Amino acid sequence: MAKPVPRITPAEIQRVIATAWDDHPPFNAVLMSHGLTQGQLVQLLKRELTPSAYKLWCARSGGGKPNAPARRGR
């Protein structure tokens, strides 16, 4: 279970969301620049975005999961 999201101002929440919505943000850069863990970022976005916007973000970003190398068939 993720740690609770630290108390942050509405302006900071908007900056986190804007960074997460950026076209190609390196996921670790989002986490490090705002001091949130992966679970906290996902939890914040689930809370602040509408369900459809959250699903769209998951589809665009891979749901906040780090990219794994592609596997090749044997």
Backbone torsions as a table, in degrees:
resi	resn	phi	psi	omega
1	MET	NA	138.4	-177.1
2	ALA	-74.2	150.2	173.3
3	LYS	-64.7	151.7	178.0
4	PRO	-63.2	149.7	178.8
5	VAL	-67.6	130.0	178.8
6	PRO	-63.8	156.5	179.0
7	ARG	-67.6	119.9	177.4
8	ILE	-132.5	155.4	-176.4
9	THR	-72.6	158.9	176.2
10	PRO	-57.8	-34.0	177.9
11	ALA	-65.4	-39.8	177.8
12	GLU	-67.7	-37.4	177.5
13	ILE	-60.6	-43.8	179.2
14	GLN	-62.7	-38.5	177.9
15	ARG	-66.7	-40.2	177.9
16	VAL	-62.2	-46.1	-179.6
17	ILE	-63.6	-42.4	179.6
18	ALA	-62.6	-41.1	178.8
19	THR	-66.0	-41.5	-179.5
20	ALA	-67.1	-31.0	-179.5
21	TRP	-82.0	-10.8	179.6
22	ASP	-54.3	149.6	-173.7
23	ASP	-56.9	-47.7	-176.0
24	HIS	-136.7	60.5	178.7
25	PRO	-79.8	132.5	170.6
26	PRO	-63.8	126.3	-172.5
27	PHE	-57.3	-40.2	-179.9
28	ASN	-65.0	-31.6	178.0
29	ALA	-65.9	-38.6	177.2
30	VAL	-62.0	-46.2	-177.3
31	LEU	-64.9	-45.8	-175.5
32	MET	-72.1	-37.6	-176.2
33	SER	-70.6	-23.9	-178.5
34	HIS	-112.0	-1.1	175.8
35	GLY	69.1	29.6	178.9
36	LEU	-111.3	151.5	173.0
37	THR	-84.3	171.4	179.7
38	GLN	-60.4	-46.1	179.9
39	GLY	-64.0	-38.3	178.7
40	GLN	-66.2	-39.0	178.7
41	LEU	-64.6	-45.6	179.3
42	VAL	-62.6	-43.4	179.8
43	GLN	-62.6	-41.8	179.0
44	LEU	-63.9	-44.8	-179.4
45	LEU	-66.8	-38.4	176.6
46	LYS	-60.9	-38.4	-177.8
47	ARG	-74.9	-38.8	-171.5
48	GLU	-91.7	-27.6	-177.6
49	LEU	-93.2	158.2	172.5
50	THR	-70.2	158.9	179.7
51	PRO	-56.4	-40.2	-179.6
52	SER	-69.6	-37.6	177.8
53	ALA	-67.0	-38.1	178.0
54	TYR	-64.1	-43.7	178.4
55	LYS	-62.2	-39.7	178.0
56	LEU	-64.3	-42.5	178.2
57	TRP	-61.9	-42.8	179.1
58	CYS	-60.2	-42.7	-179.9
59	ALA	-65.7	-39.2	-178.5
60	ARG	-72.6	-38.5	-172.0
61	SER	-103.1	-4.7	-175.3
62	GLY	82.9	17.5	177.7
63	GLY	72.2	20.8	178.7
64	GLY	81.1	9.9	179.3
65	LYS	-87.9	137.0	175.7
66	PRO	-61.6	145.8	-179.7
67	ASN	-71.1	133.1	175.8
68	ALA	-99.8	149.7	177.5
69	PRO	-61.3	144.0	180.0
70	ALA	-67.7	140.4	178.1
71	ARG	-93.6	143.4	176.8
72	ARG	-104.8	142.7	178.8
73	GLY	-64.9	151.1	-179.5
74	ARG	-93.3	NA	NA
